Structure formats: structure tokens, C-alpha cells
């Protein structure tokens, strides 16, 4: 298929109108996706696009943004250095943020939008830059990923910038946010373990001095659920594992396995809930080095349902984080908010929690003691 020959002078809307015999306003509605363009017939829109390709028409995005009052660009605010990493690193290299942004990118691309990464290292600067880009029609709204603060949401709301926090786990805040039901996720995990007869259950919930809000919510939920079910008894709840100086999922998983192996049999937990699958893999591997086997001696429940969870030995029982569902719902809410603002309507904040789902595999079994 040959490419259209580009003229030294870029084709204009008037050239396409002349080539198609359509009015300038009709051509503009099609190519600039102006209001009511979807009411034009498919034959008309295809005719315009064919002429645009033939003449080598290149849209001027700045002019399009001014004409349509939208840029078809979504700002994605991400922290530059994910929690638990000492070195400076790209958020795209972090498995959690990479998956979250990947699902968001697919969602917006299917709807004609691009994602623009915004540095969220400093929330005050982020809000100011986002507001400036929004007013300059460089972005239509902001998707906030990572450990978003309630203050950031509130500030963007006051600035009039359409924004949604994705996988939000903080306190109730102004603005819209969509996240996992973390309390429900812990309940789902405990339901499963309790149904297998486990009563001494550990929660591996703290790794690093800075903790994601969702992990803090899960730790509180674990304490409260254990007490409500009559399973907590002194130190046997293990809700503060591991020690604060432990960094990273692998290190904290290995540390927890060492602690379990050192305990006398009557005090040793028979099951453990982790905050991610990497932590769970580390627990299983280090327990094996101590001569303890999963699930015979200790049942292990992961979190996230990562790809290796299906392939590990034993295959990991895990709680599905539902990142795709969360990202797509947050994206839909953001587009609704953008349209309401463009039409001068008030958009009521959306605050939703997506239910968690347990995926049972081979790493959990009935308690034998």
C-alpha cells in the first residue's frame, strides 16, 4: 500500500472540503471530532477521512484543542520512586504501577485518548502543573495512581481539574476515587483459612518505613477481623510483622519464614496472609530451607494474582487485586467527569470500592494441628 504524497504546503480543511464537495463546517466536525460529529453518516465520515489521507492532511493539535475544547490527552500522575525502592527508578519498572498504567492506557487508547506521564514526586507542584496544563488544553483530566493523598484530590477539585484516583485506599476525600475493598479482601482471605480450620494466622503486612495506604488498611482490618472472629490471642495474631527496618517484599517474606521456623510448634502459625505474591513466594521458599513445607506445615495466601502465581510450586492461592477492573472503572468515571465539566454541569463525586476475589490453588490446605 503506497503512502500518500505529502505536498510542500500542508493541506487545509478548505482543500478537503473542495475535494469532497462538502461544507467546511462538515469537514471540521469530522476531523476535529466537534460536537454532534457522531450524527453524520458513516459514508460522509469515511469520505472525509479518505480525502484527508489522499491529500496528506496533518491535524494541528493545538488548533484542534482550541476548536473542540479538549486535547484527547489524559495526564497520568505516578510517583517516580515506588515505595520500598531505595534507588531512583521509573514507575514503569514497578510491576504494580506498570500493570495499573498498562490497563489504563489500553482503556483510553480504545477511546481515542493518549496518556501523558506526570511526575507526582511533589503533590503541590503536581497540582499546579496539572492545573496549568488543563487550562492550556494540554490535558483533559488527571488519573492519579500510586499512594495518592486526600489533599491532592482536594486541591485538584478546587482547581477545577477533572481528576480520579485509581486504586485509592486513603480516607474519604473530596473528588472521585476507585479502589479495592481492602477490608473485604482480608475478610475473604480469613474466611477461606478459617474454613480450613486455621486459627493461628499471621499477617505479613509491614515492609519499609513508608507503607502504602492499602497495606495499612489491610493490617487494621486483619486485627479487627481476628478479634471479631475470636482468633486473636496475644502475640499469635502477628499483625505487626515484619520489623520496620525490613525492606522489600522478598526480604520481608524471608524474614517472616525465619520467625515462623524459630517458634515452638504450639505457637507457630499454621497459615499466613501476605500483601503481595512476591512476599508469598519468598515465604514458601525460605520455609522449605527450614524443612517446613507449604501447605503441609504452613498454608500461604498471596495477593495480586500475578502470572507466576499460576506457575509456582505449589501454585499459589491468592487474592485477585482486580487492577484491570479498577483501572477501567476509574477511566470511565474520569471521562464522565470530563464531559460534565465541558458541558458546564456539576459532576457528583464517585467513590467506589471493587470487591475482592479469592483464587484457590495449591498453597492452602486443612490445618493439621
Buried (B, 14 or more C-beta within 10 A) or exposed (E): EEEEEEEEEEBBBEBBBBBBEBEEEBBBBBBBBBEEBEEBEEEBBEBBBEBBEEBBBEEEEEEBBEBBEBBBBBBBBBBBBBBBBEEEEEBEEBBBBBBBBBBBBBBBEEEEBEBBBBEBEEBEEBBEBBBEBBEEBBBBBBBBBBBBBBBBBBBBBEBEBBBBBBBBBBEEBBBBBBBBBBBBBBBBBBEBBBEBBBBBBBBBBBBBEEBBBBBBBBBBBBBBBBEEBEBBEEEBBBBEBBEEEBBBBBBBBBBBBBBBBEBEEEEBBBBBBBBBBBBBBBBBBBBBEEEBEBBEBBBBBBBBBBEEBEEBEBBBBBBBBBBBBBBBBBBBBBBBBBBBBBEEEEBEBBBBBBEBBBBEBEBBBEBEE
